[in-house]
Structures are given as C-alpha cells and as structure tokens.
Amino acid sequence: MCRHEPPCPSFTANDREAARVVAVHPEQGWSLLCNGVVLFEDTGELLPDGNTIAPHRPAVHMAA
C-alpha cells in the first residue's frame, strides 16, 4: 500500500501513528494515514482490519 521511501510502518506496528497523513478532515476530527489507519483527534484509532484502539492521551496533571 505504501509507496514512500522508507516505507511507512504497517498498521500492525507499534509506531503505526508515524505513517504519513494522506487525508485530513479537521472539521470532522480525523485523519487517514498511509497505512490505512484512521486517527481521531482524541488519539483513538480505527485500524484497516476493523479493530479499534482506545484514545491514549497522556494524563494531564494540574499543579497545586
């Protein structure tokens, strides 16, 4: 699927979010990556095989 050099990480790789963005829809809150992953602005993901990855933003700690 990917024609980039070096090739983008596969959707099964741990670094799948490092793939290049091929379509951006900020008004809808998602982007399509070269490896077929749909990345949502809340950091959730929809994989090409239909599996999902729950949002995984780092926790924000408020200073006291």
All heavy atoms as TSV, in Angstrom:
chain	resi	resn	atom	element	x	y	z
A	1	MET	N	N	0.827	-1.191	0.000
A	1	MET	CA	C	0.000	0.000	0.000
A	1	MET	C	C	0.876	1.262	0.000
A	1	MET	O	O	0.626	2.186	-0.745
A	1	MET	CB	C	-0.930	-0.036	1.212
A	1	MET	CG	C	-1.821	1.138	1.327
A	1	MET	SD	S	-2.966	0.900	2.712
A	1	MET	CE	C	-4.031	2.247	2.459
A	2	CYS	N	N	1.903	1.291	0.826
A	2	CYS	CA	C	2.743	2.482	0.956
A	2	CYS	C	C	3.804	2.513	-0.141
A	2	CYS	O	O	4.476	1.525	-0.403
A	2	CYS	CB	C	3.418	2.493	2.323
A	2	CYS	SG	S	4.528	3.885	2.567
A	3	ARG	N	N	3.962	3.679	-0.763
A	3	ARG	CA	C	4.979	3.854	-1.800
A	3	ARG	C	C	6.096	4.786	-1.348
A	3	ARG	O	O	6.914	5.201	-2.161
A	3	ARG	CB	C	4.326	4.386	-3.068
A	3	ARG	CG	C	3.342	3.407	-3.644
A	3	ARG	CD	C	2.737	3.930	-4.906
A	3	ARG	NE	N	1.741	2.991	-5.381
A	3	ARG	CZ	C	0.829	3.274	-6.276
A	3	ARG	NH1	N	0.786	4.466	-6.818
A	3	ARG	NH2	N	-0.047	2.368	-6.642
A	4	HIS	N	N	6.114	5.152	-0.076
A	4	HIS	CA	C	7.132	6.058	0.437
A	4	HIS	C	C	8.442	5.313	0.674
A	4	HIS	O	O	8.446	4.117	0.908
A	4	HIS	CB	C	6.664	6.698	1.754
A	4	HIS	CG	C	5.412	7.484	1.602
A	4	HIS	ND1	N	4.228	7.122	2.188
A	4	HIS	CD2	C	5.157	8.607	0.902
A	4	HIS	CE1	C	3.295	8.002	1.873
A	4	HIS	NE2	N	3.831	8.902	1.086
A	5	GLU	N	N	9.539	6.048	0.616
A	5	GLU	CA	C	10.865	5.504	0.926
A	5	GLU	C	C	11.436	6.301	2.077
A	5	GLU	O	O	11.564	7.512	1.950
A	5	GLU	CB	C	11.783	5.585	-0.292
A	5	GLU	CG	C	11.448	4.597	-1.363
A	5	GLU	CD	C	11.582	3.146	-0.929
A	5	GLU	OE1	O	12.462	2.844	-0.081
A	5	GLU	OE2	O	10.811	2.322	-1.411
A	6	PRO	N	N	11.770	5.721	3.182
A	6	PRO	CA	C	11.470	4.342	3.559
A	6	PRO	C	C	9.969	4.169	3.742
A	6	PRO	O	O	9.253	5.145	3.982
A	6	PRO	CB	C	12.226	4.150	4.871
A	6	PRO	CG	C	12.300	5.505	5.460
A	6	PRO	CD	C	12.390	6.460	4.280
A	7	PRO	N	N	9.489	2.925	3.637
A	7	PRO	CA	C	8.051	2.693	3.754
A	7	PRO	C	C	7.511	3.058	5.130
A	7	PRO	O	O	8.220	2.963	6.132
A	7	PRO	CB	C	7.888	1.198	3.488
A	7	PRO	CG	C	9.244	0.627	3.347
A	7	PRO	CD	C	10.246	1.727	3.378
A	8	CYS	N	N	6.273	3.474	5.158
A	8	CYS	CA	C	5.604	3.794	6.427
A	8	CYS	C	C	5.407	2.520	7.241
A	8	CYS	O	O	5.298	1.428	6.680
A	8	CYS	CB	C	4.243	4.443	6.160
A	8	CYS	SG	S	4.368	6.072	5.413
A	9	PRO	N	N	5.325	2.654	8.573
A	9	PRO	CA	C	5.078	1.478	9.403
A	9	PRO	C	C	3.716	0.861	9.074
A	9	PRO	O	O	2.765	1.565	8.755
A	9	PRO	CB	C	5.079	2.021	10.826
A	9	PRO	CG	C	5.528	3.425	10.750
A	9	PRO	CD	C	5.447	3.863	9.343
A	10	SER	N	N	3.640	-0.436	9.171
A	10	SER	CA	C	2.393	-1.167	8.967
A	10	SER	C	C	1.383	-0.794	10.047
A	10	SER	O	O	1.753	-0.338	11.131
A	10	SER	CB	C	2.679	-2.668	9.041
A	10	SER	OG	O	1.499	-3.406	9.193
A	11	PHE	N	N	0.101	-1.020	9.779
A	11	PHE	CA	C	-0.911	-0.729	10.786
A	11	PHE	C	C	-0.793	-1.653	11.986
A	11	PHE	O	O	-1.338	-1.377	13.051
A	11	PHE	CB	C	-2.325	-0.768	10.194
A	11	PHE	CG	C	-2.890	-2.145	9.984
A	11	PHE	CD1	C	-3.617	-2.768	10.984
A	11	PHE	CD2	C	-2.723	-2.796	8.782
A	11	PHE	CE1	C	-4.156	-4.030	10.785
A	11	PHE	CE2	C	-3.261	-4.036	8.572
A	11	PHE	CZ	C	-3.975	-4.668	9.577
A	12	THR	N	N	-0.032	-2.746	11.862
A	12	THR	CA	C	0.162	-3.659	12.991
A	12	THR	C	C	1.379	-3.298	13.836
A	12	THR	O	O	1.573	-3.854	14.912
A	12	THR	CB	C	0.313	-5.114	12.492
A	12	THR	OG1	O	1.434	-5.176	11.609
A	12	THR	CG2	C	-0.943	-5.580	11.779
A	13	ALA	N	N	2.194	-2.354	13.375
A	13	ALA	CA	C	3.400	-1.952	14.095
A	13	ALA	C	C	3.060	-1.048	15.278
A	13	ALA	O	O	2.045	-0.346	15.272
A	13	ALA	CB	C	4.353	-1.221	13.151
A	14	ASN	N	N	3.900	-1.082	16.289
A	14	ASN	CA	C	3.695	-0.232	17.470
A	14	ASN	C	C	3.781	1.256	17.124
A	14	ASN	O	O	3.154	2.079	17.779
A	14	ASN	CB	C	4.712	-0.557	18.562
A	14	ASN	CG	C	4.435	-1.880	19.228
A	14	ASN	OD1	O	3.304	-2.359	19.231
A	14	ASN	ND2	N	5.462	-2.482	19.787
A	15	ASP	N	N	4.560	1.596	16.098
A	15	ASP	CA	C	4.724	3.000	15.705
A	15	ASP	C	C	3.841	3.362	14.512
A	15	ASP	O	O	4.164	4.246	13.728
A	15	ASP	CB	C	6.182	3.315	15.424
A	15	ASP	CG	C	6.771	2.515	14.273
A	15	ASP	OD1	O	6.151	1.494	13.874
A	15	ASP	OD2	O	7.846	2.888	13.782
A	16	ARG	N	N	2.681	2.706	14.374
A	16	ARG	CA	C	1.775	2.912	13.231
A	16	ARG	C	C	1.384	4.370	13.038
A	16	ARG	O	O	1.117	4.808	11.941
A	16	ARG	CB	C	0.538	2.037	13.361
A	16	ARG	CG	C	-0.375	2.423	14.490
A	16	ARG	CD	C	-1.556	1.481	14.618
A	16	ARG	NE	N	-1.926	1.399	16.011
A	16	ARG	CZ	C	-1.551	0.434	16.824
A	16	ARG	NH1	N	-0.838	-0.561	16.382
A	16	ARG	NH2	N	-1.902	0.454	18.082
A	17	GLU	N	N	1.360	5.177	14.111
A	17	GLU	CA	C	0.974	6.589	14.014
A	17	GLU	C	C	2.029	7.431	13.306
A	17	GLU	O	O	1.775	8.585	12.970
A	17	GLU	CB	C	0.686	7.156	15.397
A	17	GLU	CG	C	-0.523	6.520	16.053
A	17	GLU	CD	C	-0.719	7.000	17.471
A	17	GLU	OE1	O	-0.124	8.015	17.869
A	17	GLU	OE2	O	-1.484	6.345	18.189
A	18	ALA	N	N	3.221	6.862	13.057
A	18	ALA	CA	C	4.288	7.584	12.370
A	18	ALA	C	C	4.104	7.566	10.853
A	18	ALA	O	O	4.862	8.224	10.137
A	18	ALA	CB	C	5.649	6.991	12.740
A	19	ALA	N	N	3.118	6.853	10.353
A	19	ALA	CA	C	2.857	6.828	8.911
A	19	ALA	C	C	2.443	8.219	8.437
A	19	ALA	O	O	1.900	9.021	9.203
A	19	ALA	CB	C	1.766	5.812	8.588
A	20	ARG	N	N	2.673	8.494	7.172
A	20	ARG	CA	C	2.328	9.800	6.607
A	20	ARG	C	C	0.818	9.994	6.509
A	20	ARG	O	O	0.080	9.062	6.230
A	20	ARG	CB	C	2.932	9.965	5.228
A	20	ARG	CG	C	4.428	10.033	5.257
A	20	ARG	CD	C	4.947	10.391	3.902
A	20	ARG	NE	N	6.405	10.254	3.887
A	20	ARG	CZ	C	7.144	10.679	2.902
A	20	ARG	NH1	N	6.603	11.257	1.853
A	20	ARG	NH2	N	8.444	10.526	2.943
A	21	VAL	N	N	0.399	11.212	6.704
A	21	VAL	CA	C	-1.008	11.572	6.576
A	21	VAL	C	C	-1.324	11.739	5.092
A	21	VAL	O	O	-0.600	12.427	4.377
A	21	VAL	CB	C	-1.310	12.879	7.343
A	21	VAL	CG1	C	-2.734	13.333	7.105
A	21	VAL	CG2	C	-1.029	12.696	8.825
A	22	VAL	N	N	-2.408	11.094	4.628
A	22	VAL	CA	C	-2.790	11.218	3.221
A	22	VAL	C	C	-4.098	11.989	3.041
A	22	VAL	O	O	-4.398	12.441	1.948
A	22	VAL	CB	C	-2.877	9.842	2.521
A	22	VAL	CG1	C	-1.509	9.203	2.463
A	22	VAL	CG2	C	-3.860	8.925	3.201
A	23	ALA	N	N	-4.870	12.126	4.112
A	23	ALA	CA	C	-6.106	12.923	4.061
A	23	ALA	C	C	-6.378	13.472	5.451
A	23	ALA	O	O	-6.222	12.762	6.440
A	23	ALA	CB	C	-7.284	12.080	3.596
A	24	VAL	N	N	-6.763	14.752	5.516
A	24	VAL	CA	C	-7.031	15.415	6.789
A	24	VAL	C	C	-8.433	16.008	6.750
A	24	VAL	O	O	-8.793	16.691	5.780
A	24	VAL	CB	C	-6.000	16.536	7.056
A	24	VAL	CG1	C	-6.278	17.214	8.375
A	24	VAL	CG2	C	-4.593	15.994	7.036
A	25	HIS	N	N	-9.200	15.744	7.795
A	25	HIS	CA	C	-10.543	16.315	7.918
A	25	HIS	C	C	-10.710	16.871	9.335
A	25	HIS	O	O	-11.419	16.295	10.166
A	25	HIS	CB	C	-11.612	15.258	7.600
A	25	HIS	CG	C	-11.603	14.864	6.172
A	25	HIS	ND1	N	-12.246	15.592	5.202
A	25	HIS	CD2	C	-10.980	13.847	5.538
A	25	HIS	CE1	C	-12.042	15.023	4.027
A	25	HIS	NE2	N	-11.269	13.968	4.209
A	26	PRO	N	N	-10.054	18.008	9.636
A	26	PRO	CA	C	-10.111	18.554	10.994
A	26	PRO	C	C	-11.525	18.942	11.415
A	26	PRO	O	O	-11.859	18.892	12.602
A	26	PRO	CB	C	-9.184	19.772	10.939
A	26	PRO	CG	C	-9.076	20.116	9.493
A	26	PRO	CD	C	-9.267	18.839	8.736
A	27	GLU	N	N	-12.363	19.318	10.440
A	27	GLU	CA	C	-13.738	19.683	10.781
A	27	GLU	C	C	-14.526	18.476	11.284
A	27	GLU	O	O	-15.527	18.617	11.979
A	27	GLU	CB	C	-14.442	20.314	9.567
A	27	GLU	CG	C	-14.781	19.358	8.438
A	27	GLU	CD	C	-13.617	18.933	7.533
A	27	GLU	OE1	O	-12.473	19.378	7.737
A	27	GLU	OE2	O	-13.873	18.135	6.617
A	28	GLN	N	N	-14.057	17.270	10.949
A	28	GLN	CA	C	-14.697	16.041	11.413
A	28	GLN	C	C	-13.868	15.342	12.484
A	28	GLN	O	O	-14.323	14.363	13.070
A	28	GLN	CB	C	-14.935	15.091	10.243
A	28	GLN	CG	C	-15.898	15.651	9.218
A	28	GLN	CD	C	-16.038	14.750	8.011
A	28	GLN	OE1	O	-15.380	13.720	7.886
A	28	GLN	NE2	N	-16.907	15.146	7.094
A	29	GLY	N	N	-12.646	15.803	12.709
A	29	GLY	CA	C	-11.820	15.278	13.785
A	29	GLY	C	C	-11.047	14.010	13.467
A	29	GLY	O	O	-10.727	13.249	14.365
A	30	TRP	N	N	-10.688	13.789	12.192
A	30	TRP	CA	C	-9.930	12.592	11.870
A	30	TRP	C	C	-8.981	12.829	10.708
A	30	TRP	O	O	-9.141	13.760	9.934
A	30	TRP	CB	C	-10.846	11.410	11.562
A	30	TRP	CG	C	-11.749	11.590	10.376
A	30	TRP	CD1	C	-12.993	12.160	10.383
A	30	TRP	CD2	C	-11.498	11.227	9.022
A	30	TRP	NE1	N	-13.520	12.166	9.111
A	30	TRP	CE2	C	-12.631	11.582	8.260
A	30	TRP	CE3	C	-10.429	10.622	8.369
A	30	TRP	CZ2	C	-12.707	11.358	6.887
A	30	TRP	CZ3	C	-10.513	10.394	7.005
A	30	TRP	CH2	C	-11.645	10.759	6.280
A	31	SER	N	N	-7.979	11.928	10.632
A	31	SER	CA	C	-7.016	11.925	9.536
A	31	SER	C	C	-6.808	10.484	9.082
A	31	SER	O	O	-6.876	9.556	9.891
A	31	SER	CB	C	-5.663	12.483	9.988
A	31	SER	OG	O	-5.785	13.819	10.396
A	32	LEU	N	N	-6.537	10.309	7.793
A	32	LEU	CA	C	-6.227	8.991	7.244
A	32	LEU	C	C	-4.731	8.902	7.034
A	32	LEU	O	O	-4.137	9.774	6.390
A	32	LEU	CB	C	-6.959	8.783	5.922
A	32	LEU	CG	C	-6.646	7.479	5.187
A	32	LEU	CD1	C	-7.080	6.265	6.003
A	32	LEU	CD2	C	-7.299	7.476	3.820
A	33	LEU	N	N	-4.125	7.853	7.572
A	33	LEU	CA	C	-2.692	7.639	7.409
A	33	LEU	C	C	-2.429	6.706	6.232
A	33	LEU	O	O	-3.312	5.960	5.803
A	33	LEU	CB	C	-2.104	7.041	8.690
A	33	LEU	CG	C	-2.342	7.834	9.975
A	33	LEU	CD1	C	-1.667	7.145	11.149
A	33	LEU	CD2	C	-1.870	9.263	9.835
A	34	CYS	N	N	-1.226	6.741	5.715
A	34	CYS	CA	C	-0.825	5.956	4.561
A	34	CYS	C	C	-1.051	4.453	4.770
A	34	CYS	O	O	-1.337	3.730	3.829
A	34	CYS	CB	C	0.643	6.224	4.263
A	34	CYS	SG	S	1.280	5.321	2.861
A	35	ASN	N	N	-0.934	3.992	5.996
A	35	ASN	CA	C	-1.089	2.568	6.294
A	35	ASN	C	C	-2.545	2.150	6.494
A	35	ASN	O	O	-2.823	1.022	6.884
A	35	ASN	CB	C	-0.239	2.177	7.506
A	35	ASN	CG	C	-0.569	2.995	8.731
A	35	ASN	OD1	O	-1.535	3.741	8.770
A	35	ASN	ND2	N	0.265	2.870	9.750
A	36	GLY	N	N	-3.486	3.066	6.224
A	36	GLY	CA	C	-4.899	2.738	6.324
A	36	GLY	C	C	-5.529	3.022	7.665
A	36	GLY	O	O	-6.729	2.817	7.854
A	37	VAL	N	N	-4.761	3.503	8.627
A	37	VAL	CA	C	-5.285	3.821	9.957
A	37	VAL	C	C	-6.030	5.152	9.904
A	37	VAL	O	O	-5.552	6.112	9.317
A	37	VAL	CB	C	-4.137	3.905	10.993
A	37	VAL	CG1	C	-4.633	4.416	12.337
A	37	VAL	CG2	C	-3.464	2.546	11.147
A	38	VAL	N	N	-7.212	5.177	10.509
A	38	VAL	CA	C	-7.939	6.432	10.701
A	38	VAL	C	C	-7.605	6.883	12.119
A	38	VAL	O	O	-7.894	6.174	13.090
A	38	VAL	CB	C	-9.460	6.260	10.521
A	38	VAL	CG1	C	-10.184	7.563	10.812
A	38	VAL	CG2	C	-9.770	5.772	9.117
A	39	LEU	N	N	-6.961	8.025	12.226
A	39	LEU	CA	C	-6.521	8.573	13.507
A	39	LEU	C	C	-7.458	9.715	13.894
A	39	LEU	O	O	-7.631	10.663	13.128
A	39	LEU	CB	C	-5.080	9.077	13.389
A	39	LEU	CG	C	-4.438	9.670	14.630
A	39	LEU	CD1	C	-4.341	8.629	15.741
A	39	LEU	CD2	C	-3.060	10.197	14.287
A	40	PHE	N	N	-8.088	9.594	15.058
A	40	PHE	CA	C	-9.027	10.603	15.529
A	40	PHE	C	C	-8.322	11.607	16.425
A	40	PHE	O	O	-7.307	11.298	17.048
A	40	PHE	CB	C	-10.183	9.930	16.275
A	40	PHE	CG	C	-10.996	9.044	15.388
A	40	PHE	CD1	C	-10.754	7.686	15.329
A	40	PHE	CD2	C	-11.989	9.572	14.567
A	40	PHE	CE1	C	-11.498	6.859	14.500
A	40	PHE	CE2	C	-12.728	8.763	13.727
A	40	PHE	CZ	C	-12.485	7.401	13.694
A	41	GLU	N	N	-8.875	12.832	16.496
A	41	GLU	CA	C	-8.220	13.896	17.272
A	41	GLU	C	C	-8.125	13.574	18.755
A	41	GLU	O	O	-7.298	14.137	19.453
A	41	GLU	CB	C	-8.900	15.240	17.042
A	41	GLU	CG	C	-10.303	15.321	17.569
A	41	GLU	CD	C	-10.956	16.664	17.279
A	41	GLU	OE1	O	-10.454	17.423	16.430
A	41	GLU	OE2	O	-11.971	16.929	17.911
A	42	ASP	N	N	-8.953	12.653	19.265
A	42	ASP	CA	C	-8.849	12.260	20.675
A	42	ASP	C	C	-7.813	11.166	20.882
A	42	ASP	O	O	-7.688	10.622	21.958
A	42	ASP	CB	C	-10.201	11.816	21.223
A	42	ASP	CG	C	-10.705	10.510	20.637
A	42	ASP	OD1	O	-10.062	9.962	19.711
A	42	ASP	OD2	O	-11.752	10.026	21.096
A	43	THR	N	N	-7.049	10.823	19.843
A	43	THR	CA	C	-5.989	9.816	19.770
A	43	THR	C	C	-6.526	8.392	19.662
A	43	THR	O	O	-5.734	7.452	19.681
A	43	THR	CB	C	-4.955	9.899	20.931
A	43	THR	OG1	O	-5.567	9.518	22.149
A	43	THR	CG2	C	-4.332	11.284	21.016
A	44	GLY	N	N	-7.813	8.207	19.494
A	44	GLY	CA	C	-8.348	6.888	19.190
A	44	GLY	C	C	-8.015	6.544	17.747
A	44	GLY	O	O	-7.696	7.424	16.937
A	45	GLU	N	N	-8.070	5.248	17.420
A	45	GLU	CA	C	-7.720	4.807	16.075
A	45	GLU	C	C	-8.690	3.737	15.589
A	45	GLU	O	O	-9.179	2.926	16.373
A	45	GLU	CB	C	-6.310	4.210	16.066
A	45	GLU	CG	C	-5.241	5.171	16.513
A	45	GLU	CD	C	-3.896	4.503	16.668
A	45	GLU	OE1	O	-3.632	3.484	16.001
A	45	GLU	OE2	O	-3.095	4.998	17.474
A	46	LEU	N	N	-8.937	3.750	14.294
A	46	LEU	CA	C	-9.672	2.691	13.621
A	46	LEU	C	C	-8.693	2.053	12.649
A	46	LEU	O	O	-8.149	2.726	11.769
A	46	LEU	CB	C	-10.884	3.241	12.873
A	46	LEU	CG	C	-11.688	2.245	12.049
A	46	LEU	CD1	C	-12.257	1.140	12.934
A	46	LEU	CD2	C	-12.807	2.966	11.313
A	47	LEU	N	N	-8.441	0.755	12.845
A	47	LEU	CA	C	-7.479	0.048	12.012
A	47	LEU	C	C	-8.158	-0.523	10.772
A	47	LEU	O	O	-9.368	-0.770	10.785
A	47	LEU	CB	C	-6.811	-1.068	12.821
A	47	LEU	CG	C	-6.132	-0.638	14.126
A	47	LEU	CD1	C	-5.516	-1.840	14.819
A	47	LEU	CD2	C	-5.104	0.446	13.888
A	48	PRO	N	N	-7.395	-0.752	9.706
A	48	PRO	CA	C	-7.991	-1.252	8.461
A	48	PRO	C	C	-8.675	-2.608	8.610
A	48	PRO	O	O	-9.551	-2.939	7.830
A	48	PRO	CB	C	-6.807	-1.370	7.497
A	48	PRO	CG	C	-5.709	-0.605	8.089
A	48	PRO	CD	C	-5.975	-0.473	9.542
A	49	ASP	N	N	-8.302	-3.387	9.620
A	49	ASP	CA	C	-8.937	-4.692	9.818
A	49	ASP	C	C	-10.215	-4.601	10.650
A	49	ASP	O	O	-10.826	-5.607	10.976
A	49	ASP	CB	C	-7.959	-5.684	10.447
A	49	ASP	CG	C	-7.505	-5.304	11.847
A	49	ASP	OD1	O	-7.961	-4.265	12.381
A	49	ASP	OD2	O	-6.682	-6.041	12.416
A	50	GLY	N	N	-10.630	-3.369	11.005
A	50	GLY	CA	C	-11.858	-3.160	11.768
A	50	GLY	C	C	-11.661	-3.060	13.265
A	50	GLY	O	O	-12.592	-2.704	13.986
A	51	ASN	N	N	-10.473	-3.369	13.772
A	51	ASN	CA	C	-10.199	-3.228	15.199
A	51	ASN	C	C	-10.060	-1.758	15.558
A	51	ASN	O	O	-9.778	-0.919	14.704
A	51	ASN	CB	C	-8.915	-3.978	15.578
A	51	ASN	CG	C	-9.126	-5.468	15.599
A	51	ASN	OD1	O	-10.112	-5.953	16.130
A	51	ASN	ND2	N	-8.197	-6.200	15.006
A	52	THR	N	N	-10.262	-1.473	16.833
A	52	THR	CA	C	-10.134	-0.097	17.318
A	52	THR	C	C	-9.085	-0.028	18.413
A	52	THR	O	O	-8.821	-1.008	19.105
A	52	THR	CB	C	-11.469	0.435	17.866
A	52	THR	OG1	O	-11.888	-0.405	18.946
A	52	THR	CG2	C	-12.537	0.468	16.790
A	53	ILE	N	N	-8.501	1.140	18.542
A	53	ILE	CA	C	-7.568	1.450	19.629
A	53	ILE	C	C	-8.204	2.595	20.401
A	53	ILE	O	O	-8.542	3.631	19.824
A	53	ILE	CB	C	-6.180	1.881	19.098
A	53	ILE	CG1	C	-5.595	0.841	18.140
A	53	ILE	CG2	C	-5.234	2.206	20.237
A	53	ILE	CD1	C	-5.242	-0.475	18.762
A	54	ALA	N	N	-8.379	2.399	21.693
A	54	ALA	CA	C	-8.991	3.428	22.535
A	54	ALA	C	C	-8.087	4.659	22.596
A	54	ALA	O	O	-6.863	4.548	22.432
A	54	ALA	CB	C	-9.227	2.887	23.938
A	55	PRO	N	N	-8.674	5.842	22.825
A	55	PRO	CA	C	-7.855	7.045	22.980
A	55	PRO	C	C	-6.776	6.822	24.033
A	55	PRO	O	O	-7.009	6.169	25.053
A	55	PRO	CB	C	-8.861	8.106	23.432
A	55	PRO	CG	C	-10.159	7.627	22.870
A	55	PRO	CD	C	-10.094	6.130	22.966
A	56	HIS	N	N	-5.591	7.368	23.787
A	56	HIS	CA	C	-4.474	7.136	24.688
A	56	HIS	C	C	-3.653	8.405	24.894
A	56	HIS	O	O	-2.428	8.396	24.797
A	56	HIS	CB	C	-3.586	5.997	24.170
A	56	HIS	CG	C	-3.240	6.105	22.725
A	56	HIS	ND1	N	-4.090	5.687	21.734
A	56	HIS	CD2	C	-2.146	6.572	22.095
A	56	HIS	CE1	C	-3.526	5.890	20.558
A	56	HIS	NE2	N	-2.345	6.438	20.744
A	57	ARG	N	N	-4.352	9.481	25.183
A	57	ARG	CA	C	-3.661	10.733	25.502
A	57	ARG	C	C	-2.957	10.580	26.844
A	57	ARG	O	O	-3.464	9.932	27.758
A	57	ARG	CB	C	-4.654	11.888	25.621
A	57	ARG	CG	C	-5.190	12.360	24.316
A	57	ARG	CD	C	-6.042	13.569	24.523
A	57	ARG	NE	N	-6.510	14.075	23.238
A	57	ARG	CZ	C	-7.463	14.944	23.099
A	57	ARG	NH1	N	-8.077	15.430	24.150
A	57	ARG	NH2	N	-7.818	15.352	21.903
A	58	PRO	N	N	-1.819	11.220	26.994
A	58	PRO	CA	C	-1.150	11.180	28.302
A	58	PRO	C	C	-1.999	11.931	29.328
A	58	PRO	O	O	-2.708	12.883	29.003
A	58	PRO	CB	C	0.187	11.868	28.075
A	58	PRO	CG	C	0.046	12.603	26.789
A	58	PRO	CD	C	-1.065	11.966	26.013
A	59	ALA	N	N	-1.925	11.482	30.562
A	59	ALA	CA	C	-2.660	12.131	31.632
A	59	ALA	C	C	-2.120	13.536	31.858
A	59	ALA	O	O	-0.918	13.776	31.776
A	59	ALA	CB	C	-2.561	11.328	32.913
A	60	VAL	N	N	-3.010	14.471	32.133
A	60	VAL	CA	C	-2.621	15.845	32.416
A	60	VAL	C	C	-2.755	16.060	33.921
A	60	VAL	O	O	-3.786	15.767	34.503
A	60	VAL	CB	C	-3.512	16.844	31.657
A	60	VAL	CG1	C	-3.166	18.263	32.043
A	60	VAL	CG2	C	-3.374	16.634	30.168
A	61	HIS	N	N	-1.697	16.535	34.523
A	61	HIS	CA	C	-1.706	16.779	35.967
A	61	HIS	C	C	-1.702	18.283	36.210
A	61	HIS	O	O	-0.904	19.010	35.624
A	61	HIS	CB	C	-0.499	16.134	36.631
A	61	HIS	CG	C	-0.479	14.653	36.478
A	61	HIS	ND1	N	-1.265	13.825	37.228
A	61	HIS	CD2	C	0.215	13.849	35.645
A	61	HIS	CE1	C	-1.061	12.578	36.871
A	61	HIS	NE2	N	-0.159	12.565	35.901
A	62	MET	N	N	-2.603	18.739	37.037
A	62	MET	CA	C	-2.691	20.159	37.369
A	62	MET	C	C	-1.762	20.461	38.542
A	62	MET	O	O	-1.706	19.694	39.505
A	62	MET	CB	C	-4.128	20.524	37.753
A	62	MET	CG	C	-5.136	20.236	36.658
A	62	MET	SD	S	-4.881	21.201	35.181
A	62	MET	CE	C	-5.526	22.754	35.720
A	63	ALA	N	N	-1.032	21.541	38.425
A	63	ALA	CA	C	-0.164	21.966	39.529
A	63	ALA	C	C	-1.027	22.494	40.668
A	63	ALA	O	O	-2.023	23.180	40.454
A	63	ALA	CB	C	0.802	23.042	39.058
A	64	ALA	N	N	-0.655	22.141	41.879
A	64	ALA	CA	C	-1.435	22.566	43.044
A	64	ALA	C	C	-1.027	23.926	43.504
A	64	ALA	O	O	-0.052	24.479	43.265
A	64	ALA	CB	C	-1.250	21.562	44.180
